[in-house]
Amino acid sequence: MPIARVNGIDLSYDDYAPDGPGEPVVMVAGTGAPGRIWRTHQVPALKGAEFRVITLDNRGIPPTGPSPGGFSVDDMAADVAGLIEYLGAGPCRVVGHSLGGLIAQELVLARPELVTRAVLMAGCGRADALITAMSAADIELADSGVKTPPAAAAYRHALQNLSPRTLNDEEQLRDWLAIFELSAPEPSTIRAQLGLEVIPNRLPHYRRITRPCLVVGFQDDLVVRPHLSRELAQAIPGAMYTEIPGCGHYGYLERPDAVNEALIGFLTG
């Protein structure tokens, strides 16, 4: 995995080029997720649509270097801007999920010259009481020193991030539980990123966004409920909104074909 030196840290990234020349798309993952989370579904689909796909490991996700003293969403947006400039990839398309969506929103607001259009999946413009409570609970667990047994962590992760459609399909659910048991991050290992999604009301600021945006909500999302994503789309001038049915917070993994269709349709526009 290549490393870019930006903003005083070593930022790890991957650069997936199509067979011919392709317009770059930078993809920014959510809390605790490495850049490779996009590799199974979104990277092949976007490469097939002749896009060059760039993914990265955000601050707080190894092998990207540590950030002594903590960091903010603004720092993470500056990292994405630095990577775009390092690779000479701007202006480009940007896709973000959850915390990655917050990063993309702040990037397009602060550095619009680097972005042609943005897709904001499971995005919001403010942290409501439930987001704030979930974040506080994760921080308390991380700081307690208690390690959650893998099976218990997988069960909690499934309930929080999957739709009833998947939870009621026993074969699919067994597969998801096995994946979560092996890969779901312990809060203590991603402690540096916890709490960053608790943002003040940024909706008035997002009315100054000047680049085309697509906001994608997931119908059964319990982390960022769809009304928060609709609210974000209403705040961004000219933004489009689409809602993917039958999926939860991990909609881009749970219903990848529907998500990829929405992504490619907007990014090629």
C-alpha distance (Angstrom), angle and dihedral (degrees) to the residues before:
residue distance angle dihedral
M1 . . .
P2 3.82 . .
I3 3.79 121.6 .
A4 3.81 128.1 -142.2
R5 3.78 120.6 -160.9
V6 3.82 104.4 -136.4
N7 3.79 132.7 154.0
G8 3.78 92.4 -5.0
I9 3.81 96.5 -55.6
D10 3.79 136.8 92.2
L11 3.80 104.6 -113.0
S12 3.81 116.4 -161.7
Y13 3.79 118.0 -147.2
D14 3.80 144.2 158.7
D15 3.79 126.6 -135.2
Y16 3.80 116.2 -156.5
A17 3.80 112.2 -169.5
P18 3.81 123.4 -165.6
D19 3.79 120.3 -128.6
G20 3.80 90.8 -91.5
P21 3.80 133.7 23.8
G22 3.78 112.6 -51.6
E23 3.78 138.4 -175.3
P24 3.83 110.5 -109.5
V25 3.80 123.6 -109.1
V26 3.82 117.4 -170.9
M27 3.80 114.0 -154.2
V28 3.81 121.0 -157.8
A29 3.81 119.5 -163.7
G30 3.79 129.2 -144.8
T31 3.79 132.8 -111.1
G32 3.79 113.1 -38.3
A33 3.80 94.7 -3.2
P34 3.81 122.6 123.8
G35 3.78 122.0 -139.0
R36 3.78 90.7 -104.6
I37 3.82 89.2 71.4
W38 3.82 86.6 87.6
R39 3.80 93.8 52.1
T40 3.81 100.3 86.6
H41 3.80 101.2 52.2
Q42 3.80 116.1 1.1
V43 3.82 101.6 42.2
P44 3.85 95.2 55.1
A45 3.81 92.4 44.5
L46 3.80 94.1 48.9
K47 3.81 93.0 44.0
G48 3.79 87.6 50.6
A49 3.80 87.5 55.2
E50 3.82 88.5 54.2
F51 3.80 97.6 -103.8
R52 3.79 125.6 139.7
V53 3.82 104.9 -129.6
I54 3.81 121.8 -150.9
T55 3.81 119.6 -172.3
L56 3.79 129.1 179.4
D57 3.78 143.3 -168.7
N58 3.80 106.1 -119.9
R59 3.77 122.9 -137.0
G60 3.78 108.5 -70.8
I61 3.82 93.2 35.9
P62 3.84 116.1 95.9
P63 2.97 137.1 -101.1
T64 3.82 84.4 39.1
G65 3.78 105.1 91.0
P66 3.81 123.5 -98.8
S67 3.79 122.5 -94.4
P68 3.79 110.5 -138.7
G69 3.78 112.5 -146.4
G70 3.79 97.5 23.7
F71 3.79 129.9 -90.4
S72 3.79 143.7 -126.9
V73 3.80 139.5 -133.7
D74 3.81 86.9 -98.3
D75 3.81 89.5 57.3
M76 3.80 90.3 50.7
A77 3.81 91.8 48.9
A78 3.81 88.2 51.0
D79 3.83 88.5 52.2
V80 3.81 91.1 55.5
A81 3.79 90.0 47.2
G82 3.80 89.8 49.8
L83 3.81 91.8 50.0
I84 3.82 91.6 49.9
E85 3.79 89.8 51.6
Y86 3.82 92.8 43.3
L87 3.80 90.5 54.6
G88 3.80 94.5 40.2
A89 3.80 86.8 -125.6
G90 3.79 100.5 135.8
P91 2.87 139.9 152.0
C92 3.79 90.6 36.7
R93 3.77 145.2 144.7
V94 3.83 117.8 -89.1
V95 3.80 129.2 -157.5
G96 3.81 123.5 -170.8
H97 3.81 135.4 177.8
S98 3.82 123.9 -152.6
L99 3.84 105.5 -46.3
G100 3.81 85.3 11.3
G101 3.79 87.5 56.7
L102 3.82 90.4 53.8
I103 3.80 88.3 50.9
A104 3.81 91.2 49.9
Q105 3.81 91.7 48.0
E106 3.79 92.1 53.2
L107 3.80 91.2 44.3
V108 3.80 94.3 53.4
L109 3.81 89.5 46.3
A110 3.82 96.4 47.6
R111 3.82 100.4 33.3
P112 3.82 108.2 24.6
E113 3.80 91.5 157.5
L114 3.82 88.6 69.9
V115 3.82 95.9 52.5
T116 3.80 131.0 65.5
R117 3.80 96.5 179.0
A118 3.81 138.1 -16.1
V119 3.79 138.4 -146.1
L120 3.81 114.9 -152.6
M121 3.81 112.4 -165.3
A122 3.81 119.0 -167.2
G123 3.79 86.8 -6.3
C124 3.78 130.1 159.2
G125 3.77 139.0 -179.8
R126 3.79 98.4 -138.5
A127 3.79 139.9 21.3
D128 3.78 112.2 -112.2
A129 3.80 126.7 -159.3
L130 3.81 94.7 -84.3
I131 3.81 95.5 49.4
T132 3.80 88.5 47.7
A133 3.82 92.0 49.1
M134 3.83 93.8 47.7
S135 3.79 90.6 49.6
A136 3.80 92.8 49.0
A137 3.81 90.5 49.5
D138 3.81 92.4 50.8
I139 3.80 91.3 48.7
E140 3.81 92.0 48.4
L141 3.80 90.8 50.4
A142 3.81 92.6 46.7
D143 3.81 92.2 49.8
S144 3.82 94.3 44.7
G145 3.79 94.0 71.9
V146 3.81 89.9 -131.4
K147 3.79 113.7 137.8
T148 3.80 114.1 -146.0
P149 3.84 113.4 -134.2
P150 3.83 109.0 -109.8
A151 3.82 94.4 -117.6
A152 3.81 91.6 51.1
A153 3.81 91.3 47.2
A154 3.81 90.6 49.9
Y155 3.81 92.2 50.4
R156 3.81 92.1 49.5
H157 3.80 91.7 45.7
A158 3.79 92.0 51.4
L159 3.81 94.1 50.3
Q160 3.79 92.1 47.2
N161 3.81 100.2 44.6
L162 3.81 109.9 27.2
S163 3.79 132.3 73.8
P164 3.81 127.0 -115.6
R165 3.80 86.1 -111.4
T166 3.82 89.9 65.4
L167 3.80 96.2 35.3
N168 3.81 89.3 56.2
D169 3.81 93.4 50.8
E170 3.80 102.3 82.7
E171 3.81 96.4 -164.5
Q172 3.80 93.4 50.0
L173 3.78 92.0 42.7
R174 3.82 92.8 54.0
D175 3.81 89.1 53.2
W176 3.80 92.3 48.9
L177 3.80 92.9 47.6
A178 3.80 90.5 51.5
I179 3.82 90.6 50.6
F180 3.80 92.8 47.5
E181 3.78 92.7 47.2
L182 3.79 89.4 57.4
S183 3.80 100.5 36.3
A184 3.80 114.0 20.8
P185 3.82 106.0 116.5
E186 3.77 121.1 -120.8
P187 3.83 109.7 -122.7
S188 3.82 89.7 -122.2
T189 3.83 91.6 60.9
I190 3.82 93.0 54.5
R191 3.81 96.8 34.8
A192 3.81 93.1 128.9
Q193 3.82 91.6 63.4
L194 3.79 97.4 44.2
G195 3.78 115.4 109.5
L196 3.80 95.9 20.4
E197 3.81 90.6 108.8
V198 3.82 89.8 61.9
I199 3.78 96.3 94.1
P200 3.80 130.4 162.4
N201 3.79 119.2 -114.8
R202 3.82 103.1 -61.9
L203 3.81 95.7 167.8
P204 3.83 94.9 103.2
H205 3.82 89.4 53.0
Y206 3.81 92.6 49.1
R207 3.79 89.1 60.9
R208 3.82 84.4 77.5
I209 3.83 93.6 61.0
T210 3.79 109.0 119.5
R211 3.80 103.1 -176.6
P212 3.82 124.8 88.6
C213 3.80 110.9 -95.0
L214 3.78 135.5 -170.0
V215 3.80 115.3 -158.3
V216 3.81 113.9 -159.1
G217 3.79 120.1 -161.1
F218 3.80 125.8 -170.2
Q219 3.79 113.9 -136.1
D220 3.81 97.7 -137.5
D221 3.81 98.1 34.1
L222 3.82 110.0 142.8
V223 3.81 94.5 -179.8
V224 3.81 100.6 52.6
R225 3.78 103.8 15.0
P226 3.80 114.4 -144.9
H227 3.80 94.8 -111.9
L228 3.82 88.1 65.7
S229 3.80 90.6 53.2
R230 3.81 91.6 47.7
E231 3.80 88.4 50.2
L232 3.82 89.4 53.5
A233 3.80 92.1 50.5
Q234 3.78 90.8 50.3
A235 3.81 90.7 53.8
I236 3.83 96.8 51.0
P237 3.81 111.0 77.9
G238 3.79 110.8 -111.8
A239 3.81 94.5 -4.6
M240 3.79 119.4 157.7
Y241 3.80 122.1 -137.2
T242 3.77 129.6 -155.5
E243 3.79 129.1 172.9
I244 3.80 121.7 -151.9
P245 3.82 111.9 -145.8
G246 3.78 125.9 -141.9
C247 3.80 98.9 29.2
G248 3.77 141.1 93.9
H249 3.80 134.2 -147.9
Y250 3.80 91.2 -49.8
G251 3.79 91.7 55.3
Y252 3.79 93.6 139.2
L253 3.84 87.6 61.5
E254 3.80 98.1 32.8
R255 3.83 96.9 49.2
P256 3.81 102.9 15.1
D257 3.81 97.1 158.6
A258 3.81 93.2 57.4
V259 3.81 91.9 43.6
N260 3.80 93.3 47.3
E261 3.79 91.2 50.0
A262 3.81 90.2 54.2
L263 3.82 92.0 44.9
I264 3.78 96.5 49.3
G265 3.79 93.4 42.4
F266 3.80 91.3 55.5
L267 3.81 98.5 37.1
T268 3.81 92.6 52.4
G269 3.79 92.2 49.5
